[in-house]
Amino acid sequence: MKRRFGMILIMTVVAALTSAPVIATESGCDCCCDKPYGGYRASPRWKWYGARQNITSVKEAREYLTEFYASSLVRIGTITEHDGYYEAEIYRKANAKRDRVIIDKGCGRIRSIE
């Protein structure tokens, strides 16, 4: 009985540890850590959010944001270029401002700043 309980306990702990999400810390970030918006955190959308992709033009930034917001009912407003990042305004379809985001030029990370 004790042996069976021990095996079940070990299997439960192993299952919990293997399914736990991996979260990068500020010190483990190899991209953009000197930017004002901090380090990477795990997200359900990590595929796009954490993608390492250089964004070299406003056109690429618009395509990247369009793909990121494809399932949302939003439109991408003006995109301005700054040192190290692009800043974009995001609007609802009814022209109400929804958010303002920045896209890092070096790694493509998207952060809300509003």
N, C-alpha and C positions, 0 to 999 in steps of 0.2 A: 504494500500500500504506500509506504513512504517512498519507495523507489519510483512508482508510477507518478506520484505527486511531484517528485523532483524532476522527472523527465518532462512533465507538462509545464512546470515552471520554467525550465531551461528553454523549452521550445517557444514559450510565450515571449520570453525576454529576447531571444534571437529574432523572432518575427517582428517585434516592436522596433528593434534596432535596425533591421534591414529596411523597414518601411519608413523610417524617420527621414524627413527632408534634410538636405545638406544646405547649410546657410553659410555664406562667406562673410567674414568679418571685415571690418575696415582695414585691418592690417594685411589681410589676405588678398585684397583687391589689387589687380595688376593694371588697372585702367582707370583713369579719371578721378583718382582719390583726392587730388588737389582742387577739385571743382567745388563750388559752393553747395552742391546738392547731395553730397555724401557718397557712401558706398552702395554696392549692390546688395539687394535682399531678394530672397526667393519669392517667386510669384507664380500664381497659376498660369500666367502668360509668359513664363520664363523663356520660352522658345524665341519670342521676338524681343522681349525686354532685355534679356541678357545676351543677345546675339552679339558677337564680335564682328562688326561690319563698319568699315570706314565710309563715312558720308562726305563726299567731296564737293557737292553743289546743292543749291537750293532746290533744283529739280529732283535730285536724289532724295533729299529730305522730304519733299512733298510725296513722292512715290512711297517712301518708307512709312510715313504717317498714314497715307491712304490705305496701305495694306494693314497696318496696325489697327486702324479703326474700321476695318471693312465690315464688321458685324454690328457696328453702332450706327445710329441715325445722326451722324454729325457731318459737318463739312470743315475742311481745313481752310483757315483764313490766310492772312499774310504771314510770310516767313521771312525773318530778317537774319542776316549773318553777323556773328560776333566772333571774337577770338576764342577758338576752341569749341564753339557750339552754335547751333541754329535755334532761334526762338520762333515759335509758331502759336497762332491763336486758333482755338478750336471753338466752333459755334454749333449750336443745335440747328436743325433744319429750319426752325422758325426764326433764325437770325439772332437768337439770344446767346450771349457769350457763355460758354460752358467751362472753358479752361484755358490756361496758357502753359505750354510745355517747352522744354528745351531738349534738343537732340545733340548728344556729344559727337563731334566730328571724328574723333579717334576710334570710338568703339560702337557708336550707334545707340547708346542707351537713352531712353526717353524718361524724362522726369517732369512732373507737374510742378510749377512754381507759383501757382495761384490757388 
